[in-house]
């Protein structure tokens, strides 16, 4: 696995990914996991962040602690949600620390926002598109899970809009990252999916949809989400965009399509420092 746009870090057995533009910012920590450096077994080997897919809850907790320790994030402050391809975005505070681990998880939530330090936001993936946000002026972070359904529901824009509405963020100040997902090289979809994208008339479909014939298309979700973030007011120069395909790199990243569903989950954790 290689990248020209994202930073791949190796510490002994642990391998993780970071966004260069976020790394240049003060006041925020983040990490995007790979399959390497954890303690899970079987289909979830070795770094898995999904309790429902792992036979050992203890191993998933160990995995989270390994990732948190690697970049100095407070494990006790993590917040998880049960993602269901919605555009629902929730603002969390200190009282939500531990949600999804030591407290019941949010249900039907695919985006999280906070302005509270030591509250680590977690979203999970296995081909879907990771989105992460940081406003260094208002000190607000967010992360969103964008499969094709969440993408056409504009979860990226919903996240930005909520940052603006609740924290008076200026989209031009927001630093954003689009993480590893299934690339256009591997993501074949059909007419009903593309028909949903055609409804978003501000998008330039030829930039991310390549027809194959017989009602089949190759879809670039990273580029679709990049255009949505720009439409939301984010400066294109403030966006890191993945060049890593989860399906092509399924030995390094959990991929639902490559594994035919027999897999664990990778994820983003982002936290404001005090």
Buried (B, 14 or more C-beta within 10 A) or exposed (E): BEBEEBBBBEEEEBBBBBBEBBEEBEEBBBBBBBBBBBBBBEBBBBBBBBBEBBEBEEBBBBBBBBBBEBBEBBBEBBBBBBBBBBBBBBBBEEEBBBBBBEEEBBEEBBBBBBBBBBBBBBBBBBBBBBBBBBBBEBBBBBBBBBBBBBBBBBBBBBBBBBBBEBBEBEBEBBBBBBBBBBBBEBBBBEEEBBEBBEEBEEBEBEEBBBEEEEEEBBBBBBBBBBBBBBBBBBBEEBBBBBEBBBBBBBEBBBBBBBBEEEBBBBBBBBBBEE
